[in-house]
Amino acid sequence: MTASPTKRTSAAQTSSSKPSASTATGSENPQVRRRAGATSRTNRSGRSDANAATGPYVLAVANQKGGVAKTTTVASLGAAFAEMGKRVLLIDLDAQACLTFSLGVDPDTVAVSINEVLIGQAGIRDAIVECADGVHLVPSVIDLAGAEAQLLGRPGREFVLRTILEEVESDYDIVLLDCSPSLGVLTLAALTAARGLLIPMPCEMLSHRGVGQLLDTVRDVTRLLNPKLEVIGVLPTLFDGRSAHSQAVLADVGERYGLPVIEPPIPKTIRFAEAPAVGRSILTTSKSSKGARAYRAAAKSLAGRIWGA
C-alpha cells in the first residue's frame, strides 16, 4: 500500500474550507483527510450537550506482550463504534505507528503527530486526521521513541495525556488508546488518562506471561494516579476453535485472573492481515467475515458495559 501524506492545517478552519490529505504532487487521498475545527463535528451519538461535556469514555488497549492484536483491536473496535453512531478518536501511542499505517496514513509524511502533542510543540487538534472508516486519528511517528526520555524529567508526566484530552473532551464519545508493548512512561500516561482497560490476549498459554505484571501496574496506577481506572475485561484474540489448546486457554482466562472475558473470542483469520494493505479496517474490507462479525459483537458487548446500551 502507498498511503498519501497528510497535509496539516490550522484546526481553526471552518468545515467549508477543510482540505483533504494530499501527496507531494497535490493528488488527493480519499481515505484520509485533515480534521476541521471541532465545531463542525456533529453529535452523532444523540447525546445532549450537557452529557457531552462530561467527556468521552477513554479506553486503553494494552498488553506488554507484542503480537496480541492490540492494533487490530483498536482499529476494528473503533470502526464498529463508528458504525453505532459514536464519535470515535483513536490515538496511536506506539512508535512503530502500526495503527497509523493501518488506517491509510503514511507515518513518513505526518507533519504533526502524537509526539509533538506530548512534548508540547502542538495541540491535539493540530494532529487529528479523519480516516475513511468514520474515525478520527492522532497518528504516531518513529520520533515517539524519544518522547519518553523527554517526558522523564517533567513533573506530573503521568498526567500529560489526561491533560491533553481535556482539549477535546466535548468532541468525542469514546477515545481508544493503542498502547505500546511495554510498561513505560507512555503506557502509564495512558492508564492514568483512561477510565477502562481492555487487555487483548491470544488464546495461547505463553500469552499469559506478563499479564500478571500488567495487572500489578494497574493496581499501582489505581492506588496512586487514577482511582477511576477499571479493567473492563480480557478480549481473547487469535482464537482457533478447532484447537483444544485454544479452547482450554479460553476457559482458563477468566478464572485465572478473575476478570470479565469479552465475548465472542476474536478468531484467527487471514482477513486481518489483508485489511491494512488498503488502509481500512476489516469491517470495511471484509464486512461479513467471521472476524468482522466478532468485533461488531465485542463492540456491542463493550458498549453495554460502557454506556449501558
C-alpha positions in Angstrom: 0.0 0.0 0.0 1.2 3.5 -0.7 -0.5 5.9 1.7 -0.6 9.6 0.9 1.0 12.3 3.1 -1.3 14.0 5.5 -1.5 17.7 4.9 -1.7 19.8 8.1 -3.6 23.0 8.5 -4.9 25.1 11.4 -7.6 23.4 13.4 -9.5 26.7 13.4 -10.5 26.3 9.8 -14.2 26.0 9.1 -15.8 22.9 7.6 -16.3 24.8 4.4 -12.6 25.2 3.8 -11.5 21.8 5.1 -8.6 20.5 3.0 -8.1 16.8 2.2 -4.9 14.9 2.7 -2.7 15.1 -0.4 0.5 13.7 -1.8 3.6 15.8 -2.6 2.2 16.3 -6.1 -1.1 17.5 -4.8 -3.3 14.5 -5.6 -5.9 13.7 -3.0 -6.2 10.7 -0.8 -10.0 10.0 -0.5 -9.4 7.8 2.6 -7.7 10.3 4.9 -8.3 13.9 5.3 -7.4 16.7 7.8 -9.9 17.2 10.5 -11.7 20.6 10.6 -12.5 22.5 13.7 -14.4 20.8 16.5 -17.4 23.0 15.8 -18.1 21.2 12.5 -18.3 17.7 14.2 -21.9 16.7 14.7 -23.1 14.8 17.8 -23.9 11.5 16.0 -24.5 9.6 19.3 -27.5 11.8 20.1 -26.1 12.8 23.5 -27.1 16.1 24.9 -24.6 18.9 25.2 -24.7 18.5 28.9 -23.8 14.9 28.7 -21.1 15.5 26.1 -19.5 18.0 28.5 -18.7 15.1 30.9 -16.1 13.9 28.5 -15.6 10.7 26.4 -15.0 7.3 27.7 -11.3 6.7 27.4 -10.4 3.1 26.8 -6.7 2.0 26.9 -6.0 -1.2 24.9 -2.8 -2.6 26.4 -0.7 -5.7 26.9 3.1 -5.6 27.4 3.4 -8.6 25.1 3.7 -7.9 21.4 1.7 -9.6 18.7 -1.5 -9.9 20.6 -3.7 -7.9 18.1 -3.8 -4.6 20.1 -3.6 -2.5 16.9 -6.2 -4.7 15.1 -8.4 -4.4 18.1 -8.2 -0.6 18.3 -8.9 -0.2 14.5 -11.7 -2.7 14.4 -13.5 -1.6 17.6 -13.1 2.0 16.5 -14.8 1.2 13.2 -17.5 -0.8 15.0 -18.3 2.1 17.4 -18.4 4.5 14.5 -21.0 2.2 12.8 -23.1 2.6 16.0 -23.0 6.3 15.5 -20.4 7.1 18.2 -17.9 9.8 17.7 -14.6 8.0 17.9 -11.0 9.2 18.4 -8.1 6.7 18.1 -4.6 7.6 19.4 -1.5 5.8 18.3 0.9 5.6 21.3 3.3 3.2 19.6 6.4 4.5 17.9 6.1 1.6 15.3 3.0 3.5 14.1 1.2 0.4 13.0 -2.2 1.8 13.7 -1.4 4.9 11.7 -0.3 2.9 8.7 -3.2 0.5 9.1 -5.7 3.4 8.7 -4.1 4.7 5.5 -1.7 7.3 6.8 2.0 7.1 5.9 3.9 7.9 9.1 6.8 9.3 7.0 4.6 12.1 5.7 2.9 13.1 9.0 3.8 16.7 10.0 2.1 16.8 13.4 1.8 13.6 15.4 1.2 12.5 19.0 4.9 13.0 19.6 4.6 16.8 19.1 1.5 16.9 21.1 3.0 15.1 24.1 6.1 17.2 24.2 4.1 20.4 24.0 5.0 21.5 20.5 1.4 21.3 19.2 -2.2 21.0 20.3 -4.1 17.8 19.8 -6.4 19.3 17.3 -3.4 20.1 15.1 -2.7 16.4 14.9 -6.1 14.9 14.3 -6.9 13.5 10.9 -10.2 12.0 9.7 -10.0 8.4 8.3 -12.2 6.5 5.9 -13.8 4.2 8.5 -15.6 7.1 10.2 -13.0 7.6 12.9 -10.6 10.3 13.8 -6.9 9.5 14.4 -4.0 11.1 16.2 -1.1 9.5 14.3 2.3 8.3 15.5 5.8 8.6 14.1 9.1 6.9 14.9 10.2 10.0 16.8 7.8 9.0 19.5 10.5 6.6 20.7 12.4 9.6 22.1 9.4 11.2 23.8 9.6 9.0 26.9 13.1 10.3 27.5 11.9 13.9 27.2 9.0 13.3 29.5 11.1 11.6 32.2 12.2 14.9 33.7 8.8 16.5 33.5 6.8 16.8 36.8 3.5 15.1 36.6 4.5 13.3 33.4 1.9 10.5 34.1 -0.9 13.1 33.7 0.3 14.6 30.4 -2.2 12.6 28.2 -5.1 13.2 30.5 -4.5 17.0 30.3 -4.2 16.9 26.5 -7.5 15.1 26.2 -9.3 17.8 28.1 -9.0 19.9 24.9 -11.3 17.6 23.0 -13.5 16.3 25.8 -16.7 17.5 24.2 -15.8 16.3 20.7 -16.0 12.5 21.2 -18.0 9.7 22.8 -15.0 7.3 23.1 -11.2 7.6 22.8 -9.3 4.4 22.1 -5.6 4.3 23.1 -3.3 1.9 21.2 -0.5 1.4 23.7 3.0 0.2 23.0 4.0 -3.3 24.1 5.8 -2.0 27.3 5.1 -0.6 30.7 6.9 2.6 30.1 6.0 6.3 30.6 3.6 6.4 27.7 1.6 3.3 28.9 1.5 4.7 32.4 0.2 8.0 30.9 -2.5 6.1 29.0 -3.6 4.2 32.1 -3.7 7.5 34.1 -5.9 9.1 31.4 -8.2 6.0 30.9 -11.4 5.0 32.6 -11.2 1.5 31.3 -8.5 -1.0 30.3 -9.1 -3.7 27.7 -6.4 -6.5 27.6 -6.3 -8.4 24.2 -4.8 -11.8 24.8 -4.3 -14.6 22.3 -5.6 -18.0 23.2 -2.1 -19.4 23.7 -0.5 -20.3 27.0 2.6 -18.1 26.6 0.3 -15.1 26.2 -0.4 -15.3 30.0 3.2 -14.2 30.6 3.2 -10.5 31.5 -0.5 -10.2 32.2 0.1 -10.5 35.9 2.7 -7.8 35.8 0.4 -5.5 33.9 -2.3 -6.1 36.5 0.2 -5.2 39.2 0.9 -2.0 37.4 -2.9 -1.3 37.1 -3.2 -1.7 40.9 -0.4 0.8 41.4 -2.0 3.3 39.0 -5.4 2.9 40.6 -3.9 3.5 44.1 -1.6 6.4 43.2 -2.7 8.1 40.0 -6.2 7.2 38.7 -8.6 5.6 41.2 -11.3 5.6 38.5 -9.4 3.1 36.3 -11.0 -0.3 35.9 -10.2 -3.4 33.9 -13.2 -3.7 31.6 -12.1 -7.2 30.5 -9.9 -9.5 28.6 -10.5 -9.9 24.9 -9.5 -13.3 23.6 -7.8 -13.0 20.2 -6.3 -15.2 17.5 -8.8 -17.9 18.6 -8.7 -21.2 16.7 -12.0 -23.0 17.5 -10.5 -26.2 16.1 -7.7 -26.3 18.7 -8.2 -27.9 22.0 -5.4 -25.8 23.3 -7.1 -22.6 22.3 -10.3 -23.7 23.9 -8.5 -24.7 27.2 -6.8 -21.3 27.4 -10.0 -19.5 26.7 -11.7 -21.4 29.5 -8.8 -20.6 31.9 -8.6 -16.9 31.3 -11.4 -15.6 33.4 -10.8 -17.9 36.3 -7.1 -17.3 36.4 -7.3 -13.5 36.6 -10.8 -13.0 38.0 -11.6 -10.7 35.1 -14.6 -10.4 32.7 -14.0 -12.1 29.4 -15.4 -10.2 26.4 -17.3 -12.4 24.1 -17.1 -13.7 21.4 -13.4 -14.5 21.1 -11.8 -13.0 18.0 -11.0 -15.7 15.5 -7.7 -16.2 13.7 -8.2 -15.3 10.0 -6.1 -14.0 7.1 -8.6 -11.2 6.6 -7.0 -9.2 9.4 -3.7 -9.2 7.6 -5.3 -8.1 4.3 -7.1 -5.0 5.7 -4.1 -2.8 6.5 -2.9 -3.2 2.9 -5.7 -0.9 1.8 -5.7 1.4 4.8 -9.0 0.2 6.2 -10.4 -2.0 9.0 -11.7 -5.5 8.4 -15.2 -4.1 9.0 -14.9 -2.4 5.6 -12.7 -4.8 3.6 -14.5 -7.9 4.7 -17.8 -6.9 6.2 -19.4 -10.3 6.5 -16.2 -12.2 7.6 -16.2 -14.0 10.9 -13.5 -11.6 12.1 -15.7 -8.5 11.3 -18.7 -10.1 12.9 -16.8 -11.0 16.1 -15.5 -7.4 16.5 -19.0 -6.0 16.0 -20.3 -8.3 18.7 -17.4 -7.4 21.0 -18.1 -3.7 20.4 -21.8 -4.3 21.3 -20.8 -6.1 24.5 -18.4 -3.3 25.4 -21.0 -0.6 24.7 -23.3 -2.3 27.1 -20.6 -2.1 29.8 -19.6 1.5 29.0 -22.9 3.2 28.3 -25.5 0.6 29.5 -26.8 0.3 25.9 
